[in-house]
Amino acid sequence: MRLPAFLLLASLSVLAACGGGGGRQERAAVPVPPEQVTRPNFGDSQPHPELAAAIRRHSVHGIDAARFQTSIDWPTARANGVNFAFIKATEGGDRVDEMFDSHWRGAARAGVRRGAYHFFYHCRAPEEQARWFFRHVPRRSGDLPPVIDMEWTPTSPTCTIRRPASEIRADAEVLTRMFTQHYRTAPIFYTTVDFYEDNQLWKLKGVDFWLRSVAAHPSDRYPGQHWAFWQYTSTGQVPGIAGAVDINVFAGGEAAWADWLAKRAQP
């Protein structure tokens, strides 16, 4: 049952600043419709002092989750500002994240807009990796576009190669074409500053970017690059989530979020 808006708002505590955890009061886990934006009631164990003002300019916050987040109370997280979640599904051509099914179902039940992501493996063909992802992530109207996480993997036990930028972009274009055809919406690319620069990813066309930048605003680290999502910390503290978690923001406000979903969510 959906609560009237005035009852929902009355049940929420006063928003604390995103940059710290002091004084936060956990909001009760009440039903929240997927289209309703809840404001962040987050903390950060290692907040960057120069980012607080920039973060507060954004109203639509969310998380990304994988096997490292072994315990998520999704209704509590939703009530406390988790409006969307990118959930790790697959890696390479033979790995499925152990927590994917649990996180995938839990997010949907709590009214969190969800999307799945694939961690790119540099030692397998992009076609094989796309088909592996398709096998494990169903098409569902209203879900966020799929995400392709492309970054260097210097600590991988099996694949640390660094191929030429032209080959990386060619793989990205193959993935873009296959993902767009399968899910009927273009994928989002998640990346880091060094990988973006080394491979000139600004040359990719027709996709949205989700950019990691934990020490500066994306406009400083990725000058001139349009972005849809910004991952601003990996040491976030969110009610309902045990341990640290990555926190992200959408580039626009609530109206822009609704417009983006209408255009980019899976049809």
C-alpha positions as CSV (number, residue, x, y, z in Angstrom):
1,M,0.0,0.0,0.0
2,R,1.3,3.4,-0.9
3,L,1.3,6.1,1.7
4,P,0.0,9.6,0.9
5,A,2.9,12.0,0.2
6,F,2.3,14.1,3.3
7,L,2.5,11.0,5.6
8,L,5.7,9.9,3.9
9,L,7.3,13.2,4.3
10,A,6.2,13.5,7.9
11,S,7.9,10.1,8.6
12,L,11.3,11.3,7.4
13,S,13.8,12.9,9.6
14,V,15.6,16.1,8.8
15,L,18.3,15.7,6.2
16,A,21.8,15.7,7.4
17,A,24.7,16.9,5.3
18,C,26.2,14.2,3.0
19,G,29.7,14.9,4.0
20,G,29.6,13.4,7.5
21,G,27.7,11.0,9.7
22,G,27.3,13.1,12.8
23,G,23.8,13.8,14.0
24,R,22.1,11.5,11.4
25,Q,18.9,9.9,12.5
26,E,17.9,6.8,10.6
27,R,14.6,7.2,8.8
28,A,12.0,4.5,9.2
29,A,11.6,2.1,6.4
30,V,8.2,3.1,5.0
31,P,6.9,2.2,1.5
32,V,8.3,4.6,-1.2
33,P,7.0,4.5,-4.8
34,P,9.8,4.1,-7.4
35,E,9.0,7.5,-8.9
36,Q,9.5,9.3,-5.6
37,V,12.9,10.8,-4.9
38,T,14.1,10.5,-1.3
39,R,16.8,12.8,-0.1
40,P,20.2,11.4,1.1
41,N,20.6,10.7,4.7
42,F,24.2,9.4,4.3
43,G,27.5,9.6,6.0
44,D,31.1,9.0,4.9
45,S,33.9,7.6,6.9
46,Q,36.5,9.5,4.8
47,P,34.7,12.5,3.3
48,H,36.7,14.7,0.9
49,P,36.4,18.2,2.3
50,E,36.3,19.9,-1.2
51,L,33.4,17.8,-2.4
52,A,30.6,18.5,0.1
53,A,29.2,21.6,-1.6
54,A,29.2,20.0,-5.0
55,I,27.5,16.9,-3.7
56,R,24.8,18.9,-2.0
57,R,23.8,20.4,-5.4
58,H,22.5,17.0,-6.5
59,S,19.3,15.6,-5.2
60,V,19.1,12.1,-6.8
61,H,21.5,9.8,-5.0
62,G,22.1,6.0,-5.3
63,I,24.6,3.3,-4.7
64,D,26.4,0.5,-6.6
65,A,26.6,-2.9,-4.9
66,A,28.3,-6.3,-5.4
67,R,29.4,-9.3,-3.3
68,F,31.2,-7.0,-0.9
69,Q,27.8,-5.7,0.3
70,T,26.7,-8.9,2.0
71,S,23.8,-7.3,4.0
72,I,21.5,-4.7,2.6
73,D,18.1,-3.8,4.2
74,W,16.7,-2.4,1.0
75,P,13.5,-0.7,2.3
76,T,15.6,1.1,5.0
77,A,18.2,2.2,2.3
78,R,15.4,3.4,0.1
79,A,13.8,5.5,2.8
80,N,17.2,7.0,3.5
81,G,18.0,8.2,0.1
82,V,18.9,5.3,-2.2
83,N,16.9,6.1,-5.3
84,F,18.8,3.9,-7.7
85,A,21.3,1.0,-7.6
86,F,23.7,-0.4,-10.1
87,I,24.3,-4.0,-9.2
88,K,27.2,-6.2,-10.3
89,A,25.9,-9.1,-12.4
90,T,28.8,-10.6,-14.3
91,E,32.5,-10.5,-15.0
92,G,34.3,-11.7,-18.1
93,G,32.6,-14.7,-19.7
94,D,32.3,-17.2,-16.8
95,R,31.7,-15.3,-13.5
96,V,28.4,-14.3,-11.9
97,D,28.5,-12.1,-8.8
98,E,27.4,-14.2,-5.7
99,M,25.1,-11.5,-4.4
100,F,23.5,-10.5,-7.7
101,D,20.2,-12.4,-7.4
102,S,19.7,-11.2,-3.8
103,H,20.5,-7.6,-4.5
104,W,18.5,-7.6,-7.8
105,R,15.3,-8.9,-6.1
106,G,15.7,-6.8,-3.0
107,A,16.2,-3.5,-4.9
108,A,13.0,-4.1,-7.0
109,R,10.9,-5.0,-4.0
110,A,11.9,-1.8,-2.2
111,G,11.1,0.5,-5.1
112,V,14.8,1.2,-6.0
113,R,15.4,1.8,-9.7
114,R,17.9,-0.9,-10.6
115,G,20.4,-1.6,-13.3
116,A,23.0,-4.4,-13.7
117,Y,26.6,-4.0,-14.6
118,H,29.2,-6.1,-16.3
119,F,32.9,-6.0,-15.3
120,F,34.9,-6.1,-18.5
121,Y,37.7,-8.7,-18.7
122,H,40.5,-7.7,-21.1
123,C,41.4,-11.3,-22.0
124,R,38.1,-12.4,-23.5
125,A,36.3,-11.3,-26.7
126,P,33.6,-8.7,-26.2
127,E,31.0,-10.8,-28.1
128,E,31.5,-13.6,-25.6
129,Q,31.2,-11.2,-22.6
130,A,28.0,-9.7,-24.0
131,R,26.3,-13.0,-24.4
132,W,27.3,-14.0,-20.9
133,F,25.7,-10.9,-19.5
134,F,22.5,-11.4,-21.6
135,R,22.3,-14.9,-20.2
136,H,22.1,-13.7,-16.6
137,V,20.4,-10.3,-16.8
138,P,16.8,-10.3,-18.1
139,R,15.2,-7.5,-20.1
140,R,12.6,-5.7,-18.0
141,S,10.7,-2.6,-18.9
142,G,11.6,0.3,-16.6
143,D,15.0,-1.0,-15.5
144,L,18.0,1.2,-15.9
145,P,20.2,0.8,-18.9
146,P,22.9,-1.9,-18.5
147,V,26.4,-0.8,-17.5
148,I,29.8,-1.8,-18.9
149,D,32.5,-1.3,-16.3
150,M,35.8,-0.7,-18.2
151,E,39.0,-0.1,-16.2
152,W,42.5,-1.3,-15.9
153,T,43.0,-4.5,-13.8
154,P,46.5,-4.5,-12.5
155,T,45.7,-6.7,-9.5
156,S,43.8,-9.4,-11.6
157,P,45.2,-12.9,-10.9
158,T,44.7,-13.9,-14.5
159,C,44.7,-10.8,-16.8
160,T,46.7,-7.7,-16.4
161,I,47.3,-6.8,-20.1
162,R,47.0,-3.3,-21.4
163,R,46.0,-3.3,-25.0
164,P,46.2,-0.3,-27.4
165,A,43.5,2.4,-27.0
166,S,42.2,1.7,-30.5
167,E,41.5,-1.9,-29.6
168,I,39.8,-0.9,-26.3
169,R,37.5,1.5,-28.1
170,A,36.7,-1.1,-30.8
171,D,35.6,-3.5,-28.1
172,A,33.5,-0.8,-26.5
173,E,31.8,-0.2,-29.8
174,V,31.0,-3.9,-30.2
175,L,29.6,-4.0,-26.7
176,T,27.5,-0.8,-27.4
177,R,26.0,-2.3,-30.5
178,M,25.2,-5.6,-29.0
179,F,23.8,-4.2,-25.7
180,T,21.7,-1.6,-27.5
181,Q,20.2,-4.3,-29.8
182,H,19.4,-6.6,-26.9
183,Y,18.1,-4.2,-24.3
184,R,16.7,-1.6,-26.8
185,T,18.6,1.2,-25.0
186,A,22.2,2.1,-25.2
187,P,24.5,1.0,-22.3
188,I,26.2,3.3,-19.8
189,F,30.0,3.2,-19.5
190,Y,31.6,3.3,-16.0
191,T,35.2,4.2,-16.0
192,T,38.1,5.8,-14.0
193,V,40.2,8.8,-14.7
194,D,43.3,6.9,-15.9
195,F,41.4,4.5,-18.1
196,Y,39.4,7.3,-19.7
197,E,42.5,9.3,-20.5
198,D,44.6,6.4,-21.6
199,N,42.0,5.1,-24.1
200,Q,40.5,8.5,-25.2
201,L,37.0,7.3,-24.3
202,W,35.6,10.7,-25.1
203,K,35.6,9.4,-28.7
204,L,32.8,7.0,-27.9
205,K,29.5,8.1,-29.3
206,G,25.9,7.5,-28.3
207,V,26.4,6.4,-24.7
208,D,26.1,7.9,-21.2
209,F,29.1,8.0,-18.8
210,W,29.2,7.1,-15.2
211,L,32.5,8.6,-13.9
212,R,34.5,7.9,-10.8
213,S,36.0,10.9,-9.2
214,V,36.5,10.8,-5.4
215,A,38.8,13.8,-5.0
216,A,37.4,16.4,-7.3
217,H,34.2,17.2,-9.4
218,P,34.1,15.3,-12.7
219,S,34.4,18.6,-14.5
220,D,37.9,18.9,-13.1
221,R,39.0,15.3,-13.8
222,Y,37.1,14.8,-17.1
223,P,37.0,18.3,-18.7
224,G,34.3,18.8,-21.2
225,Q,32.8,15.3,-20.8
226,H,29.1,15.0,-20.3
227,W,28.2,12.6,-17.6
228,A,25.0,11.0,-16.3
229,F,26.3,9.6,-13.0
230,W,29.2,10.5,-10.7
231,Q,30.6,8.1,-8.2
232,Y,32.0,10.4,-5.5
233,T,33.0,8.1,-2.7
234,S,33.7,4.5,-1.9
235,T,33.6,5.0,1.9
236,G,29.9,5.9,2.1
237,Q,27.7,5.0,5.1
238,V,24.1,4.4,4.3
239,P,21.4,3.3,6.8
240,G,20.4,-0.3,6.1
241,I,23.8,-1.2,4.5
242,A,26.5,-2.9,6.6
243,G,29.9,-1.5,6.0
244,A,31.2,0.9,3.4
245,V,29.5,1.4,0.1
246,D,30.0,3.4,-3.1
247,I,27.7,6.4,-3.4
248,N,26.7,8.0,-6.7
249,V,24.6,11.0,-7.9
250,F,22.6,11.7,-11.0
251,A,23.7,14.7,-12.9
252,G,20.4,16.6,-12.8
253,G,17.6,17.4,-10.4
254,E,14.3,15.5,-9.9
255,A,12.7,16.7,-13.1
256,A,15.8,15.9,-15.1
257,W,15.8,12.4,-13.5
258,A,12.2,11.7,-14.5
259,D,13.0,12.9,-18.1
260,W,16.2,10.8,-18.3
261,L,14.3,7.7,-17.1
262,A,11.6,8.3,-19.7
263,K,14.2,8.4,-22.4
264,R,16.8,5.9,-21.3
265,A,15.2,3.2,-19.2
266,Q,14.5,-0.1,-20.8
267,P,11.4,0.1,-22.9
